[in-house]
Amino acid sequence: MDRKSPLILSIDTATPCSSVALTLGTRQDGRVVAAFSLTGKVTHSRRLLSVIDLLMVETVRTWQDIDGIAISLGPGSFTGLRIGMATAKGLAAAAGKVLIGISTLDALASKCVSDKLICAVLDARKKEVYAAFYRLGDDGLIERVSEQAVLQPQELAAQVTEPVIMVGDGALVYGELFRTLLGERVVLAPAQLHEPSASSLGLLAGEKLVRGELLDLAEGVPTYIRSSDAELNLLKKKSMAQGQERDDC
């Protein structure tokens, strides 16, 4: 492996706009070898694997050429994240490759280059968004400066005290609300930047691979941030059952 220019197979299934890509190198000096988008939601790993096979054939690459496999950790679609993680782990184990996990919000923000505050925003449904803030670092690369969170768009707007560039489908869904609350302080990124991509994921993963920051094949799990509907319903049932027990006492 060329430690400075690793070849990464990246898989992004965090949103309905899923994609796979081959990237060479890092954000500073890397490039996208090829990238394919998947139309519609990814509901089964077989469809994802067929697109990966096509990517390898079209680029005339073999598994021996691949230095690592990158996967979007989330936040995002629970089903998409689970399918992506299972597929990436299976490929990594079968091919003997290392696995690198990348935040969906980090990959989204990395597509913007500005000296202004950047906010990556994904629609989390239920009138909430996933979000995190970013700034340009001393090395000229975007870096996260806040925790990833799930919150109401009004709560996110309340945290903005300076000019900000918002990027992500959450910025589109709640664009009018953000403009109303923030006025001239908010600018929405260009339309082509609002969807996460496996390409930006791969260039970030190249940096992590060079630093040796790998995801454990056995222990690595997606970053959901918010509990699933099933988990919330289970907690609700437990709470109701405990309340009933107290009433019976």
Secondary structure, 3 states (H helix, E strand, C coil): CCCCCCEEEEEECCCCCCEEEEEECCCCCCEEEEEEECCCCCCCHHHHHHHHHHHHHHCCCCCCCCCEEEEEEECCCHHHHHHHHHHHHHHHHHHCCEEEEEEHHHHHHCCCCCCCEEEEEEEEECCEEEEEEEEECCCCCEEECCCCEEECHHHHHHCCCCCEEEECHHHHHCHHHHHHHHHHHEEECCHHHCCCCHHHHHHHHHHHHHHCCCECCCCCCCCCCCCCHHHHHHHHHHHHHHHHHHHHC
